[in-house]
Amino acid sequence: MLVFLTACEDKHHTDIEPEDPDTNRTLLVYIGRDNNLSTTIEEKIEYILQGWSGKGGNLVFYQDKQGEGAHLYETITENGKNSIREIASYGEENSADPAIFGRVIQDVRTAYPSESYGMIFFSHATGWLPEKVYEQTRTIGRDGTDEMDLAEFAEAIPDNLFDFIIFEACHMAGIEVVYELRNKTDYILASAAEIVSPGFRYIYPQSIDYLFLPEAGLISFAENAFEWVNSQTDAYRSGTLSIIQTSGLNTLAQWLNNNMDRDFTGNYNTLQIFDRKKENLFYDFQEYFSYRIAPQQQETFNTLIENCVIYANATPGFFSGMSSSYYPFVIEKHCGLTTYIMKEHLQGINEAYTQLAWYKDVY
């Protein structure tokens, strides 16, 4: 318990004993709620609790609530009803600080030794985009005005820790994101576009137990989430979901490095987009790179993508029927991954892009 107690020193920590080391899986739900998403959290937690059978492992919540500080909770069952019980109180802290994020992960590992770990990460996000270099970016997580960038987020996670990471956050299905996390988790469930509120809230009662099963359970979770979104109407029928298997990403990057056309100067204005910004920053990965691959190599390229993306689905459009001020778009292509395309007038973003592992290994 030394590491756990040291990490929580002077934080009013409540001592707890490690759980059974043979526990199959511990699922951490990391909630960054010191922002404008705060009002949705109690209901989201309640829906998760409704669906959990208590079998297959531990269900743990971290949340940092504005004005109340940060807490770690475990899920318990009494008289047939699930509830959460506080096991650690950290006081006021910044949930978007990578040091805090990393400490929470370590605390959970120490308190709940398990065969495997999974995580649901809920907060604001705009994929790999760096903090405050462009309007409307929210990077990964938000606590007040503070954010994590992708490299910080990845560095805080021990290598090969998670079986899966689910991002209930916007624009996290970028090739840049999943490549940065390729050594941290086996699978990533994420969205190419935004995740429209209420997100996964209403599918948790039927689906949370899937996350205590092997790989097929993650696909079932994604299918339920997509089917719910696709059953909605108007702007609420807006969604993209994909599951990326990270083991194939190194091969994909190396192959592109060896085979793509480095002199390509095509018109990106005709490509499939996945963001509602005046300046589009998220494009369909497969469509873009297909223009940089020789025709005789297309089949190989497509197979490499299929080895990485094991599930992908999208609604016909995003914010369909809304006025032009909402920047709606049609979804005709969706491979399950997005990519950034460097543009001359976005020098600040371009410079940050060159620091990513994806850029260094491919370009």
Salt bridges, closest charged atoms under 4 A:
GLU42 OE1 - ARG33 NH2 3.00
GLU42 OE2 - LYS65 NZ 3.37
GLU43 OE1 - ARG201 NH1 2.81
GLU68 OE2 - LYS65 NZ 3.37
GLU74 OE2 - ARG85 NH2 2.36
GLU86 OE1 - HIS71 ND1 2.91
GLU93 OE1 - ARG103 NH1 2.87
ASP107 OD2 - ARG103 NE 3.67
GLU131 OE2 - LYS132 NZ 3.42
GLU147 OE2 - ARG142 NH2 2.81
ASP159 OD1 - LYS184 NZ 2.69
ASP163 OD2 - ARG25 NH2 2.87
GLU168 OE2 - LYS44 NZ 2.67
GLU194 OE2 - ARG276 NE 2.68
GLU279 OE2 - LYS343 NZ 2.85
GLU279 OE1 - HIS345 NE2 2.70
GLU287 OE2 - LYS333 NZ 3.23
ASP361 OD2 - ARG182 NH2 3.81
